[in-house]
Amino acid sequence: MSVPGQVPYPTIHSNEIGTRLRSGYRMDKPEFADDTYYTLMKDCWQYKAAKRPTFGTIRAQLAKQFDSPGNRQSVGFYYDTNNLNVL
């Protein structure tokens, strides 16, 4: 699985991130992500660690999604070369 590596929260100053996250703010759904992937992303961003999925759960959900007919797609199509985080 490959996704465009963009800087998270590009419009928020770094000294504001902690406050915004503690208040419940999360990034909007990326263009490349369908609802299933975005739900998994939000699950991983749960404030309390006990509410986050295990790596085994993440792996199983990704495998299930990838193995579903019609769900194999090249996210390379979604790259915005103006916003890649390249060193």
N, CA, C and O atoms as a Tinker XYZ file with bonds, in Angstrom:
   348  protein
     1  N      0.849000   -1.166000    0.000000    73     2
     2  CA     0.000000    0.000000    0.000000    64     1     3
     3  C      0.894000    1.228000    0.000000    63     2     4     5
     4  O      1.848000    1.315000    0.774000    81     3
     5  N      0.589000    2.142000   -0.845000    73     3     6
     6  CA     1.370000    3.363000   -0.944000    64     5     7
     7  C      0.423000    4.548000   -1.000000    63     6     8     9
     8  O     -0.598000    4.513000   -1.687000    81     7
     9  N      0.770000    5.585000   -0.276000    73     7    10
    10  CA    -0.060000    6.787000   -0.269000    64     9    11
    11  C      0.833000    8.008000   -0.422000    63    10    12    13
    12  O      2.018000    7.962000   -0.090000    81    11
    13  N      0.271000    9.092000   -0.922000    73    11    14
    14  CA     1.067000   10.309000   -1.048000    64    13    15
    15  C      1.479000   10.818000    0.324000    63    14    16    17
    16  O      0.636000   10.978000    1.205000    81    15
    17  N      2.755000   11.071000    0.509000    73    15    18
    18  CA     3.245000   11.534000    1.809000    64    17    19
    19  C      3.195000   13.043000    1.915000    63    18    20    21
    20  O      4.171000   13.728000    1.611000    81    19
    21  N      2.076000   13.552000    2.340000    73    19    22
    22  CA     1.935000   14.987000    2.486000    64    21    23
    23  C      2.075000   15.387000    3.950000    63    22    24    25
    24  O      1.881000   14.567000    4.848000    81    23
    25  N      2.406000   16.620000    4.177000    73    23    26
    26  CA     2.523000   17.142000    5.533000    64    25    27
    27  C      1.129000   17.197000    6.149000    63    26    28    29
    28  O      0.224000   17.796000    5.566000    81    27
    29  N      0.938000   16.579000    7.326000    73    27    30
    30  CA    -0.384000   16.637000    7.953000    64    29    31
    31  C     -0.685000   18.042000    8.488000    63    30    32    33
    32  O      0.209000   18.759000    8.936000    81    31
    33  N     -1.934000   18.405000    8.430000    73    31    34
    34  CA    -2.409000   19.695000    8.945000    64    33    35
    35  C     -1.605000   20.870000    8.383000    63    34    36    37
    36  O     -1.085000   21.679000    9.151000    81    35
    37  N     -1.495000   20.976000    7.063000    73    35    38
    38  CA    -0.636000   22.009000    6.469000    64    37    39
    39  C     -1.087000   23.440000    6.742000    63    38    40    41
    40  O     -0.285000   24.366000    6.622000    81    39
    41  N     -2.347000   23.639000    7.104000    73    39    42
    42  CA    -2.846000   25.003000    7.323000    64    41    43
    43  C     -2.831000   25.420000    8.795000    63    42    44    45
    44  O     -3.242000   26.530000    9.133000    81    43
    45  N     -2.358000   24.525000    9.670000    73    43    46
    46  CA    -2.352000   24.816000   11.103000    64    45    47
    47  C     -0.907000   24.974000   11.574000    63    46    48    49
    48  O     -0.062000   24.127000   11.284000    81    47
    49  N     -0.624000   26.043000   12.290000    73    47    50
    50  CA     0.720000   26.281000   12.810000    64    49    51
    51  C      1.065000   25.191000   13.826000    63    50    52    53
    52  O      0.199000   24.732000   14.570000    81    51
    53  N      2.323000   24.785000   13.852000    73    51    54
    54  CA     2.745000   23.667000   14.700000    64    53    55
    55  C      2.445000   23.876000   16.183000    63    54    56    57
    56  O      2.198000   22.906000   16.899000    81    55
    57  N      2.462000   25.122000   16.656000    73    55    58
    58  CA     2.188000   25.327000   18.080000    64    57    59
    59  C      0.693000   25.242000   18.410000    63    58    60    61
    60  O      0.319000   25.315000   19.581000    81    59
    61  N     -0.164000   25.090000   17.395000    73    59    62
    62  CA    -1.602000   24.952000   17.611000    64    61    63
    63  C     -2.086000   23.503000   17.529000    63    62    64    65
    64  O     -3.202000   23.197000   17.948000    81    63
    65  N     -1.259000   22.622000   16.996000    73    63    66
    66  CA    -1.689000   21.245000   16.727000    64    65    67
    67  C     -2.187000   20.543000   17.984000    63    66    68    69
    68  O     -3.280000   19.976000   17.973000    81    67
    69  N     -1.417000   20.566000   19.058000    73    67    70
    70  CA    -1.804000   19.861000   20.283000    64    69    71
    71  C     -3.160000   20.287000   20.800000    63    70    72    73
    72  O     -3.998000   19.451000   21.137000    81    71
    73  N     -3.372000   21.582000   20.860000    73    71    74
    74  CA    -4.652000   22.105000   21.348000    64    73    75
    75  C     -5.795000   21.665000   20.447000    63    74    76    77
    76  O     -6.848000   21.249000   20.931000    81    75
    77  N     -5.592000   21.754000   19.146000    73    75    78
    78  CA    -6.648000   21.375000   18.193000    64    77    79
    79  C     -6.979000   19.886000   18.306000    63    78    80    81
    80  O     -8.150000   19.507000   18.289000    81    79
    81  N     -5.949000   19.043000   18.422000    73    79    82
    82  CA    -6.190000   17.600000   18.525000    64    81    83
    83  C     -6.901000   17.246000   19.826000    63    82    84    85
    84  O     -7.816000   16.422000   19.828000    81    83
    85  N     -6.489000   17.859000   20.929000    73    83    86
    86  CA    -7.148000   17.595000   22.212000    64    85    87
    87  C     -8.613000   18.017000   22.199000    63    86    88    89
    88  O     -9.432000   17.459000   22.929000    81    87
    89  N     -8.939000   18.998000   21.373000    73    87    90
    90  CA   -10.331000   19.449000   21.284000    64    89    91
    91  C    -11.145000   18.594000   20.313000    63    90    92    93
    92  O    -12.333000   18.841000   20.109000    81    91
    93  N    -10.495000   17.580000   19.710000    73    91    94
    94  CA   -11.219000   16.650000   18.848000    64    93    95
    95  C    -11.055000   16.859000   17.359000    63    94    96    97
    96  O    -11.615000   16.101000   16.567000    81    95
    97  N    -10.305000   17.864000   16.960000    73    95    98
    98  CA   -10.108000   18.125000   15.534000    64    97    99
    99  C     -9.311000   16.993000   14.888000    63    98   100   101
   100  O     -8.328000   16.519000   15.457000    81    99
   101  N     -9.729000   16.566000   13.715000    73    99   102
   102  CA    -8.997000   15.579000   12.924000    64   101   103
   103  C     -8.997000   16.036000   11.471000    63   102   104   105
   104  O     -9.869000   16.793000   11.045000    81   103
   105  N     -8.010000   15.569000   10.721000    73   103   106
   106  CA    -7.914000   15.930000    9.312000    64   105   107
   107  C     -9.154000   15.469000    8.553000    63   106   108   109
   108  O     -9.801000   14.488000    8.919000    81   107
   109  N     -9.464000   16.196000    7.498000    73   107   110
   110  CA   -10.534000   15.780000    6.604000    64   109   111
   111  C    -10.092000   14.548000    5.829000    63   110   112   113
   112  O     -8.907000   14.213000    5.793000    81   111
   113  N    -11.035000   13.893000    5.225000    73   111   114
   114  CA   -10.740000   12.695000    4.437000    64   113   115
   115  C     -9.891000   13.082000    3.228000    63   114   116   117
   116  O    -10.271000   13.970000    2.465000    81   115
   117  N     -8.735000   12.420000    3.045000    73   115   118
   118  CA    -7.906000   12.689000    1.869000    64   117   119
   119  C     -8.651000   12.310000    0.584000    63   118   120   121
   120  O     -9.535000   11.454000    0.598000    81   119
   121  N     -8.287000   12.948000   -0.507000    73   119   122
   122  CA    -8.941000   12.679000   -1.787000    64   121   123
   123  C     -8.856000   11.213000   -2.183000    63   122   124   125
   124  O     -9.804000   10.677000   -2.758000    81   123
   125  N     -7.737000   10.551000   -1.889000    73   123   126
   126  CA    -7.525000    9.176000   -2.323000    64   125   127
   127  C     -8.263000    8.149000   -1.476000    63   126   128   129
   128  O     -8.378000    6.993000   -1.882000    81   127
   129  N     -8.759000    8.538000   -0.320000    73   127   130
   130  CA    -9.314000    7.571000    0.636000    64   129   131
   131  C    -10.823000    7.425000    0.471000    63   130   132   133
   132  O    -11.556000    8.412000    0.407000    81   131
   133  N    -11.271000    6.171000    0.404000    73   131   134
   134  CA   -12.715000    5.970000    0.426000    64   133   135
   135  C    -13.162000    5.944000    1.890000    63   134   136   137
   136  O    -12.337000    6.059000    2.797000    81   135
   137  N    -14.449000    5.796000    2.112000    73   135   138
   138  CA   -14.978000    5.870000    3.479000    64   137   139
   139  C    -14.407000    4.791000    4.393000    63   138   140   141
   140  O    -14.190000    5.035000    5.579000    81   139
   141  N    -14.163000    3.595000    3.847000    73   139   142
   142  CA   -13.623000    2.500000    4.655000    64   141   143
   143  C    -12.232000    2.848000    5.178000    63   142   144   145
   144  O    -11.943000    2.663000    6.360000    81   143
   145  N    -11.373000    3.353000    4.296000    73   143   146
   146  CA   -10.024000    3.722000    4.711000    64   145   147
   147  C    -10.054000    4.895000    5.691000    63   146   148   149
   148  O     -9.304000    4.911000    6.667000    81   147
   149  N    -10.908000    5.860000    5.435000    73   147   150
   150  CA   -10.974000    7.025000    6.322000    64   149   151
   151  C    -11.480000    6.637000    7.709000    63   150   152   153
   152  O    -11.009000    7.169000    8.714000    81   151
   153  N    -12.428000    5.719000    7.765000    73   151   154
   154  CA   -12.908000    5.235000    9.065000    64   153   155
   155  C    -11.766000    4.579000    9.827000    63   154   156   157
   156  O    -11.609000    4.801000   11.028000    81   155
   157  N    -10.971000    3.773000    9.138000    73   155   158
   158  CA    -9.819000    3.135000    9.775000    64   157   159
   159  C     -8.817000    4.193000   10.248000    63   158   160   161
   160  O     -8.272000    4.083000   11.346000    81   159
   161  N     -8.576000    5.206000    9.430000    73   159   162
   162  CA    -7.665000    6.278000    9.827000    64   161   163
   163  C     -8.160000    6.955000   11.103000    63   162   164   165
   164  O     -7.385000    7.176000   12.034000    81   163
   165  N     -9.450000    7.283000   11.143000    73   163   166
   166  CA   -10.005000    7.943000   12.328000    64   165   167
   167  C     -9.941000    7.034000   13.550000    63   166   168   169
   168  O     -9.710000    7.507000   14.663000    81   167
   169  N    -10.145000    5.725000   13.350000    73   167   170
   170  CA   -10.013000    4.787000   14.469000    64   169   171
   171  C     -8.590000    4.830000   15.036000    63   170   172   173
   172  O     -8.401000    4.766000   16.251000    81   171
   173  N     -7.601000    4.939000   14.160000    73   171   174
   174  CA    -6.201000    4.998000   14.600000    64   173   175
   175  C     -5.873000    6.308000   15.312000    63   174   176   177
   176  O     -4.896000    6.380000   16.057000    81   175
   177  N     -6.670000    7.327000   15.091000    73   175   178
   178  CA    -6.444000    8.635000   15.709000    64   177   179
   179  C     -7.216000    8.816000   17.009000    63   178   180   181
   180  O     -7.260000    9.925000   17.541000    81   179
   181  N     -7.815000    7.773000   17.525000    73   179   182
   182  CA    -8.557000    7.893000   18.786000    64   181   183
   183  C     -7.634000    8.443000   19.871000    63   182   184   185
   184  O     -6.469000    8.055000   19.959000    81   183
   185  N     -8.154000    9.337000   20.685000    73   183   186
   186  CA    -7.348000    9.964000   21.736000    64   185   187
   187  C     -6.844000    8.932000   22.740000    63   186   188   189
   188  O     -5.673000    8.956000   23.121000    81   187
   189  N     -7.716000    8.031000   23.166000    73   187   190
   190  CA    -7.328000    7.002000   24.136000    64   189   191
   191  C     -6.762000    5.790000   23.397000    63   190   192   193
   192  O     -7.406000    5.222000   22.514000    81   191
   193  N     -5.556000    5.414000   23.776000    73   191   194
   194  CA    -4.874000    4.310000   23.106000    64   193   195
   195  C     -5.686000    3.020000   23.133000    63   194   196   197
   196  O     -5.648000    2.250000   22.174000    81   195
   197  N     -6.410000    2.778000   24.202000    73   195   198
   198  CA    -7.198000    1.545000   24.321000    64   197   199
   199  C     -8.303000    1.462000   23.271000    63   198   200   201
   200  O     -8.794000    0.373000   22.974000    81   199
   201  N     -8.694000    2.594000   22.711000    73   199   202
   202  CA    -9.748000    2.606000   21.695000    64   201   203
   203  C     -9.200000    2.444000   20.278000    63   202   204   205
   204  O     -9.965000    2.262000   19.330000    81   203
   205  N     -7.871000    2.509000   20.135000    73   203   206
   206  CA    -7.258000    2.376000   18.810000    64   205   207
   207  C     -7.168000    0.903000   18.422000    63   206   208   209
   208  O     -7.006000    0.047000   19.292000    81   207
   209  N     -7.270000    0.595000   17.127000    73   207   210
   210  CA    -7.155000   -0.803000   16.700000    64   209   211
   211  C     -5.723000   -1.307000   16.862000    63   210   212   213
   212  O     -4.768000   -0.533000   16.793000    81   211
   213  N     -5.590000   -2.606000   17.075000    73   211   214
   214  CA    -4.263000   -3.226000   17.130000    64   213   215
   215  C     -3.716000   -3.329000   15.709000    63   214   216   217
   216  O     -4.456000   -3.176000   14.738000    81   215
   217  N     -2.417000   -3.590000   15.596000    73   215   218
   218  CA    -1.840000   -3.772000   14.267000    64   217   219
   219  C     -2.465000   -4.973000   13.569000    63   218   220   221
   220  O     -2.644000   -4.958000   12.351000    81   219
   221  N     -2.796000   -6.004000   14.326000    73   219   222
   222  CA    -3.463000   -7.167000   13.745000    64   221   223
   223  C     -4.816000   -6.806000   13.157000    63   222   224   225
   224  O     -5.175000   -7.272000   12.076000    81   223
   225  N     -5.564000   -5.976000   13.869000    73   223   226
   226  CA    -6.864000   -5.529000   13.376000    64   225   227
   227  C     -6.701000   -4.664000   12.130000    63   226   228   229
   228  O     -7.444000   -4.816000   11.160000    81   227
   229  N     -5.734000   -3.765000   12.160000    73   227   230
   230  CA    -5.476000   -2.907000   10.996000    64   229   231
   231  C     -5.120000   -3.766000    9.791000    63   230   232   233
   232  O     -5.648000   -3.569000    8.697000    81   231
   233  N     -4.220000   -4.720000   10.004000    73   231   234
   234  CA    -3.795000   -5.602000    8.911000    64   233   235
   235  C     -4.986000   -6.363000    8.341000    63   234   236   237
   236  O     -5.140000   -6.450000    7.123000    81   235
   237  N     -5.822000   -6.909000    9.206000    73   235   238
   238  CA    -6.984000   -7.679000    8.753000    64   237   239
   239  C     -7.957000   -6.797000    7.967000    63   238   240   241
   240  O     -8.492000   -7.223000    6.944000    81   239
   241  N     -8.184000   -5.585000    8.438000    73   239   242
   242  CA    -9.102000   -4.687000    7.733000    64   241   243
   243  C     -8.551000   -4.278000    6.372000    63   242   244   245
   244  O     -9.291000   -4.220000    5.390000    81   243
   245  N     -7.257000   -3.998000    6.314000    73   243   246
   246  CA    -6.648000   -3.640000    5.035000    64   245   247
   247  C     -6.660000   -4.817000    4.067000    63   246   248   249
   248  O     -6.934000   -4.644000    2.879000    81   247
   249  N     -6.362000   -6.015000    4.571000    73   247   250
   250  CA    -6.380000   -7.206000    3.716000    64   249   251
   251  C     -7.784000   -7.449000    3.174000    63   250   252   253
   252  O     -7.956000   -7.756000    1.995000    81   251
   253  N     -8.774000   -7.314000    4.030000    73   251   254
   254  CA   -10.166000   -7.512000    3.602000    64   253   255
   255  C    -10.543000   -6.494000    2.527000    63   254   256   257
   256  O    -11.166000   -6.842000    1.524000    81   255
   257  N    -10.166000   -5.252000    2.740000    73   255   258
   258  CA   -10.484000   -4.200000    1.769000    64   257   259
   259  C     -9.747000   -4.437000    0.459000    63   258   260   261
   260  O    -10.331000   -4.302000   -0.617000    81   259
   261  N     -8.471000   -4.789000    0.544000    73   259   262
   262  CA    -7.669000   -4.987000   -0.663000    64   261   263
   263  C     -8.153000   -6.185000   -1.462000    63   262   264   265
   264  O     -8.138000   -6.162000   -2.693000    81   263
   265  N     -8.585000   -7.236000   -0.767000    73   263   266
   266  CA    -9.008000   -8.457000   -1.443000    64   265   267
   267  C    -10.427000   -8.395000   -1.999000    63   266   268   269
   268  O    -10.851000   -9.307000   -2.708000    81   267
   269  N    -11.161000   -7.336000   -1.689000    73   267   270
   270  CA   -12.517000   -7.197000   -2.216000    64   269   271
   271  C    -12.452000   -6.891000   -3.709000    63   270   272   273
   272  O    -11.655000   -6.057000   -4.139000    81   271
   273  N    -13.297000   -7.569000   -4.509000    73   271   274
   274  CA   -13.302000   -7.307000   -5.955000    64   273   275
   275  C    -13.561000   -5.828000   -6.248000    63   274   276   277
   276  O    -14.440000   -5.203000   -5.654000    81   275
   277  N    -12.782000   -5.295000   -7.168000    73   275   278
   278  CA   -12.974000   -3.907000   -7.571000    64   277   279
   279  C    -12.306000   -2.886000   -6.683000    63   278   280   281
   280  O    -12.395000   -1.689000   -6.956000    81   279
   281  N    -11.637000   -3.320000   -5.624000    73   279   282
   282  CA   -11.027000   -2.365000   -4.704000    64   281   283
   283  C     -9.533000   -2.179000   -4.915000    63   282   284   285
   284  O     -8.908000   -1.371000   -4.227000    81   283
   285  N     -8.971000   -2.892000   -5.826000    73   283   286
   286  CA    -7.541000   -2.716000   -6.085000    64   285   287
   287  C     -7.372000   -1.524000   -7.009000    63   286   288   289
   288  O     -7.826000   -1.528000   -8.153000    81   287
   289  N     -6.727000   -0.537000   -6.499000    73   287   290
   290  CA    -6.539000    0.666000   -7.288000    64   289   291
   291  C     -5.133000    1.198000   -7.087000    63   290   292   293
   292  O     -4.500000    0.955000   -6.060000    81   291
   293  N     -4.675000    1.901000   -8.052000    73   291   294
   294  CA    -3.367000    2.525000   -7.950000    64   293   295
   295  C     -3.542000    3.929000   -7.400000    63   294   296   297
   296  O     -4.110000    4.797000   -8.063000    81   295
   297  N     -3.055000    4.151000   -6.192000    73   295   298
   298  CA    -3.177000    5.487000   -5.626000    64   297   299
   299  C     -2.202000    6.451000   -6.278000    63   298   300   301
   300  O     -2.261000    7.656000   -6.035000    81   299
   301  N     -1.300000    5.924000   -7.109000    73   299   302
   302  CA    -0.424000    6.807000   -7.859000    64   301   303
   303  C     -1.215000    7.802000   -8.690000    63   302   304   305
   304  O     -0.752000    8.909000   -8.964000    81   303
   305  N     -2.395000    7.402000   -9.081000    73   303   306
   306  CA    -3.287000    8.270000   -9.840000    64   305   307
   307  C     -3.644000    9.518000   -9.048000    63   306   308   309
   308  O     -3.938000   10.560000   -9.634000    81   307
   309  N     -3.622000    9.425000   -7.729000    73   307   310
   310  CA    -4.070000   10.510000   -6.870000    64   309   311
   311  C     -2.959000   11.449000   -6.410000    63   310   312   313
   312  O     -3.233000   12.433000   -5.723000    81   311
   313  N     -1.742000   11.170000   -6.768000    73   311   314
   314  CA    -0.644000   12.011000   -6.305000    64   313   315
   315  C     -0.781000   13.435000   -6.826000    63   314   316   317
   316  O     -1.044000   13.655000   -8.009000    81   315
   317  N     -0.605000   14.377000   -5.950000    73   315   318
   318  CA    -0.530000   15.785000   -6.316000    64   317   319
   319  C      0.935000   16.160000   -6.159000    63   318   320   321
   320  O      1.402000   16.384000   -5.043000    81   319
   321  N      1.654000   16.228000   -7.256000    73   319   322
   322  CA     3.101000   16.431000   -7.193000    64   321   323
   323  C      3.483000   17.780000   -6.597000    63   322   324   325
   324  O      4.649000   17.993000   -6.265000    81   323
   325  N      2.543000   18.681000   -6.457000    73   323   326
   326  CA     2.844000   19.973000   -5.837000    64   325   327
   327  C      2.849000   19.899000   -4.317000    63   326   328   329
   328  O      3.340000   20.815000   -3.657000    81   327
   329  N      2.307000   18.815000   -3.748000    73   327   330
   330  CA     2.180000   18.730000   -2.295000    64   329   331
   331  C      2.874000   17.518000   -1.688000    63   330   332   333
   332  O      2.604000   17.177000   -0.536000    81   331
   333  N      3.754000   16.863000   -2.426000    73   331   334
   334  CA     4.461000   15.714000   -1.876000    64   333   335
   335  C      5.496000   16.172000   -0.865000    63   334   336   337
   336  O      6.113000   17.226000   -1.017000    81   335
   337  N      5.673000   15.361000    0.170000    73   335   338
   338  CA     6.658000   15.650000    1.205000    64   337   339
   339  C      7.928000   14.891000    0.840000    63   338   340   341
   340  O      8.120000   13.755000    1.273000    81   339
   341  N      8.786000   15.508000    0.054000    73   339   342
   342  CA     9.979000   14.856000   -0.468000    64   341   343
   343  C     11.214000   15.511000    0.126000    63   342   344   345
   344  O     11.327000   16.735000    0.173000    81   343
   345  N     12.139000   14.670000    0.581000    73   343   346
   346  CA    13.396000   15.194000    1.135000    64   345   347
   347  C     14.438000   15.310000    0.058000    63   346   348
   348  O     15.562000   15.732000    0.329000    81   347
